């Protein structure tokens, strides 16, 4: 997102081959469904969003859905948690009905309900939702669940004192997350879990990560540094096999990321980051 001149702010794209910059979307918001739809909160309320269809140019408002909706992989449905924005309970105790409706907000139906947390994402086949929260009011340990969008059946995957950075693999087979504040330090790291078999793998790093879209169980991650003077490293990891290799060695290619601001191309071959040295966007080509 940028505002390089006197025109309104917009989402811009830069061609990595030619470095030509062009406006990608005049609507600023969360892009979903292969960037066809952009959702943005309604300014006059905390309980609604506007959906913009970049393909047709149509826009419509959805009221009573909170400040974010999740569009299904086929683009036909939305999912949201229907908790009141101003409910006085602490966030981890708020009642959050899980709702699925048509794309225009019609025919809403409550699948199930949780306390605290909320929806994480759709599974790629559109059959389930991944959600975080508890099913008991006041429970201290949140859990990760998947919810069938046809039947509303809910099944627990795992629980922890705190779960962060939850992300589904492109094929929906693996969920990766960071656990924190466990009494046993062994558990305070990043984990991968097979959502169908329950198999868990300790990935043994802390830091941001992103899935390689062309490789269903592979992610690229940037671990936390040992000191502020050290450069950043980039690693590639197949969570299914455990195969791991370093893509960028900070001793050979020192670079410094501002505020964890980086992005991975879907192919996994380009790594863009904002440099903390000059706050410009830089690009690193990665080996496949």
C-alpha positions as CSV (number, residue, x, y, z in Angstrom):
1,X,0.0,0.0,0.0
2,X,1.3,3.4,-0.9
3,X,0.4,7.0,-1.6
4,X,3.2,8.2,-3.9
5,X,1.5,11.4,-5.1
6,X,-1.6,13.5,-4.5
7,X,-4.0,10.7,-5.6
8,X,-5.8,8.6,-2.9
9,X,-3.9,5.8,-1.3
10,X,-4.0,2.5,-3.2
11,X,-2.5,-1.0,-3.4
12,X,0.4,-0.9,-5.8
13,X,2.2,-3.7,-7.7
14,X,5.8,-3.8,-9.0
15,X,6.8,-6.1,-11.8
16,X,9.9,-7.9,-10.5
17,X,11.3,-8.3,-14.0
18,X,10.9,-4.7,-15.2
19,X,10.5,-2.8,-11.9
20,X,7.6,-1.0,-13.5
21,X,5.1,0.2,-10.8
22,X,1.3,0.3,-11.3
23,X,-1.8,0.6,-9.2
24,X,-3.1,-2.9,-8.5
25,X,-6.2,-1.9,-6.6
26,X,-7.8,1.5,-5.9
27,X,-9.7,-0.1,-3.0
28,X,-7.6,-0.6,0.1
29,X,-8.5,-3.5,2.3
30,X,-8.0,-7.3,2.7
31,X,-7.7,-9.1,-0.6
32,X,-9.2,-12.5,-0.9
33,X,-10.2,-15.2,-3.4
34,X,-7.1,-14.7,-5.7
35,X,-7.4,-11.0,-5.1
36,X,-10.8,-10.7,-6.8
37,X,-12.6,-9.4,-3.7
38,X,-11.4,-6.7,-1.3
39,X,-13.0,-6.4,2.1
40,X,-12.8,-3.2,4.2
41,X,-14.5,-2.3,7.5
42,X,-17.4,0.1,7.4
43,X,-16.2,3.4,8.9
44,X,-19.3,4.2,10.8
45,X,-19.5,0.9,12.7
46,X,-17.4,-1.9,14.1
47,X,-19.9,-4.5,13.0
48,X,-19.8,-4.4,9.2
49,X,-17.7,-4.5,6.1
50,X,-17.8,-3.5,2.5
51,X,-17.1,-6.1,-0.2
52,X,-15.7,-4.9,-3.5
53,X,-15.7,-7.2,-6.5
54,X,-12.7,-6.1,-8.6
55,X,-13.9,-8.2,-11.6
56,X,-17.4,-6.7,-12.0
57,X,-16.9,-3.4,-10.2
58,X,-19.8,-4.1,-7.8
59,X,-19.7,-3.3,-4.1
60,X,-22.0,-4.2,-1.2
61,X,-22.2,-3.8,2.5
62,X,-22.5,-6.5,5.1
63,X,-23.9,-5.4,8.5
64,X,-23.6,-7.4,11.7
65,X,-20.6,-9.4,10.6
66,X,-17.8,-7.8,12.7
67,X,-14.9,-6.1,10.9
68,X,-13.7,-9.0,8.8
69,X,-15.3,-11.8,6.8
70,X,-13.6,-14.9,5.3
71,X,-14.6,-15.7,1.7
72,X,-14.8,-19.4,0.8
73,X,-12.3,-20.9,-1.7
74,X,-15.0,-21.1,-4.4
75,X,-16.2,-17.6,-3.7
76,X,-19.8,-18.5,-2.9
77,X,-19.9,-18.2,0.9
78,X,-18.6,-16.0,3.7
79,X,-17.8,-17.0,7.3
80,X,-17.6,-14.8,10.3
81,X,-17.9,-14.8,14.1
82,X,-21.0,-12.9,15.3
83,X,-19.7,-11.6,18.6
84,X,-20.8,-8.1,19.6
85,X,-17.9,-5.7,19.2
86,X,-18.7,-3.9,22.4
87,X,-19.3,-6.9,24.6
88,X,-17.9,-6.2,28.0
89,X,-16.3,-9.6,28.6
90,X,-12.6,-10.0,28.1
91,X,-11.7,-11.1,24.6
92,X,-11.0,-14.7,25.6
93,X,-14.4,-15.0,27.2
94,X,-16.6,-13.5,24.5
95,X,-19.3,-15.7,23.0
96,X,-18.5,-16.1,19.3
97,X,-21.2,-17.8,17.2
98,X,-19.6,-19.2,14.0
99,X,-21.7,-18.2,11.1
100,X,-21.7,-19.1,7.4
101,X,-23.8,-17.2,4.8
102,X,-24.0,-16.6,1.1
103,X,-21.5,-14.1,-0.4
104,X,-24.1,-11.3,-0.3
105,X,-24.8,-12.0,3.4
106,X,-28.1,-13.8,2.9
107,X,-29.2,-17.1,4.4
108,X,-26.9,-16.9,7.5
109,X,-26.7,-20.0,9.7
110,X,-24.9,-20.6,12.9
111,X,-22.6,-23.7,12.7
112,X,-21.4,-23.8,16.3
113,X,-20.0,-21.4,18.9
114,X,-16.8,-20.8,20.8
115,X,-15.6,-18.4,23.5
116,X,-12.7,-16.1,22.6
117,X,-10.5,-16.6,19.6
118,X,-12.3,-16.7,16.2
119,X,-12.0,-18.0,12.7
120,X,-8.5,-18.6,11.4
121,X,-9.2,-19.7,7.8
122,X,-11.2,-21.9,5.4
123,X,-9.8,-25.3,4.4
124,X,-8.9,-25.2,0.7
125,X,-11.7,-27.6,-0.3
126,X,-14.3,-25.4,1.4
127,X,-15.6,-28.2,3.6
128,X,-14.3,-26.9,7.0
129,X,-13.2,-23.9,9.0
130,X,-10.2,-23.7,11.2
131,X,-11.0,-21.9,14.4
132,X,-9.3,-20.9,17.6
133,X,-11.0,-20.7,21.0
134,X,-12.7,-22.7,23.7
135,X,-16.1,-24.4,24.0
136,X,-16.2,-23.7,27.8
137,X,-16.8,-20.2,29.2
138,X,-13.8,-19.0,31.2
139,X,-11.5,-21.9,30.0
140,X,-7.9,-20.7,30.2
141,X,-6.3,-22.8,27.4
142,X,-7.5,-22.0,23.9
143,X,-7.7,-24.9,21.4
144,X,-7.5,-25.3,17.7
145,X,-10.6,-26.8,16.1
146,X,-12.0,-27.7,12.7
147,X,-15.7,-27.1,12.0
148,X,-17.7,-28.9,9.3
149,X,-19.6,-26.2,7.4
150,X,-22.4,-28.6,6.4
151,X,-23.1,-30.2,9.7
152,X,-21.5,-27.8,12.2
153,X,-19.6,-30.7,13.8
154,X,-16.6,-29.4,15.7
155,X,-13.4,-31.4,16.5
156,X,-10.4,-30.4,18.6
157,X,-6.9,-30.6,17.1
158,X,-4.7,-29.3,19.8
159,X,-4.5,-26.8,22.7
160,X,-1.9,-24.6,24.4
161,X,-1.5,-21.8,26.9
162,X,-1.2,-19.4,23.9
163,X,-1.2,-20.1,20.1
164,X,0.0,-17.6,17.6
165,X,0.7,-17.3,13.8
166,X,-1.6,-20.1,12.9
167,X,-1.5,-21.0,9.2
168,X,-2.9,-23.8,7.0
169,X,-0.8,-25.3,4.3
170,X,-2.0,-24.8,0.7
171,X,-3.4,-28.3,0.6
172,X,-5.0,-28.1,4.0
173,X,-3.1,-31.1,5.4
174,X,-0.9,-29.2,7.9
175,X,-1.4,-26.4,10.4
176,X,1.6,-24.6,11.7
177,X,1.5,-22.5,14.8
178,X,3.7,-21.0,17.6
179,X,3.0,-22.0,21.2
180,X,3.9,-19.7,24.1
181,X,3.9,-19.6,27.9
182,X,3.9,-23.4,28.4
183,X,5.3,-24.5,31.8
184,X,7.7,-26.9,30.0
185,X,10.0,-24.8,27.7
186,X,10.2,-27.7,25.3
187,X,6.7,-26.8,24.0
188,X,7.5,-23.1,23.5
189,X,8.4,-23.1,19.8
190,X,6.8,-23.5,16.3
191,X,4.9,-26.7,15.6
192,X,3.4,-28.4,12.6
193,X,0.3,-30.6,13.0
194,X,-1.3,-33.0,10.4
195,X,-4.9,-32.0,10.8
196,X,-6.2,-35.4,9.7
197,X,-3.8,-37.8,11.5
198,X,-3.0,-35.6,14.6
199,X,0.8,-36.1,14.0
200,X,2.8,-33.3,15.4
201,X,6.3,-32.2,14.5
202,X,8.5,-29.8,16.5
203,X,10.0,-27.3,14.0
204,X,12.3,-25.8,16.5
205,X,12.4,-22.1,15.5
206,X,10.6,-18.9,16.3
207,X,10.0,-16.3,13.6
208,X,7.7,-15.5,10.7
209,X,6.9,-18.0,8.0
210,X,5.0,-18.3,4.7
211,X,3.9,-21.3,2.6
212,X,5.4,-21.9,-0.8
213,X,2.2,-22.1,-2.9
214,X,3.8,-24.5,-5.5
215,X,4.9,-26.9,-2.8
216,X,2.1,-28.0,-0.6
217,X,4.0,-28.9,2.6
218,X,6.9,-26.5,2.3
219,X,7.4,-23.2,4.0
220,X,10.0,-20.5,4.1
221,X,10.8,-18.9,7.4
222,X,13.0,-16.2,8.9
223,X,14.1,-17.1,12.4
224,X,14.7,-14.6,15.2
225,X,18.2,-13.3,15.4
226,X,20.6,-13.8,18.3
227,X,21.5,-10.1,18.4
228,X,20.3,-6.9,16.8
229,X,23.6,-6.5,14.9
230,X,23.2,-9.9,13.2
231,X,21.8,-10.2,9.7
232,X,18.7,-12.3,8.9
233,X,18.7,-15.8,7.6
234,X,16.1,-17.4,5.3
235,X,15.4,-21.1,5.5
236,X,13.2,-23.5,3.5
237,X,11.5,-26.4,5.4
238,X,9.3,-29.3,4.2
239,X,7.2,-30.0,7.3
240,X,6.1,-33.4,5.9
241,X,9.7,-34.8,5.5
242,X,11.6,-32.6,7.9
243,X,14.0,-31.6,5.1
244,X,15.5,-28.2,5.8
245,X,18.1,-26.0,4.1
246,X,19.3,-22.5,4.3
247,X,18.5,-20.2,1.4
248,X,20.2,-17.1,2.5
249,X,23.3,-17.1,4.8
250,X,23.6,-13.7,6.7
251,X,27.4,-14.1,6.7
252,X,27.5,-14.2,2.9
253,X,24.4,-12.0,2.1
254,X,23.8,-9.7,5.1
255,X,20.4,-7.9,5.0
256,X,18.2,-6.3,7.6
257,X,14.4,-6.4,7.7
258,X,12.3,-3.5,9.1
259,X,9.6,-4.6,11.6
260,X,9.4,-8.1,10.1
261,X,8.0,-6.7,6.9
262,X,8.7,-9.3,4.2
263,X,6.7,-11.3,1.6
264,X,7.3,-14.5,-0.3
265,X,6.2,-15.0,-4.0
266,X,3.8,-17.9,-4.4
267,X,6.4,-19.7,-6.4
268,X,8.9,-19.4,-3.5
269,X,11.5,-18.0,-5.9
270,X,11.4,-14.3,-4.8
271,X,11.7,-12.8,-1.3
272,X,10.8,-9.1,-0.9
273,X,11.5,-7.1,2.2
274,X,11.6,-3.6,3.6
275,X,15.1,-2.8,4.6
276,X,15.7,-1.2,8.0
277,X,18.7,0.6,6.5
278,X,16.9,2.7,3.9
279,X,13.2,1.6,4.2
280,X,13.1,0.7,0.5
281,X,11.7,-2.5,-0.8
282,X,14.4,-5.0,-1.9
283,X,14.2,-8.3,-3.7
284,X,16.2,-11.5,-3.2
285,X,16.0,-14.4,-5.6
286,X,15.8,-17.7,-3.9
287,X,16.8,-21.1,-5.2
288,X,13.8,-23.5,-5.7
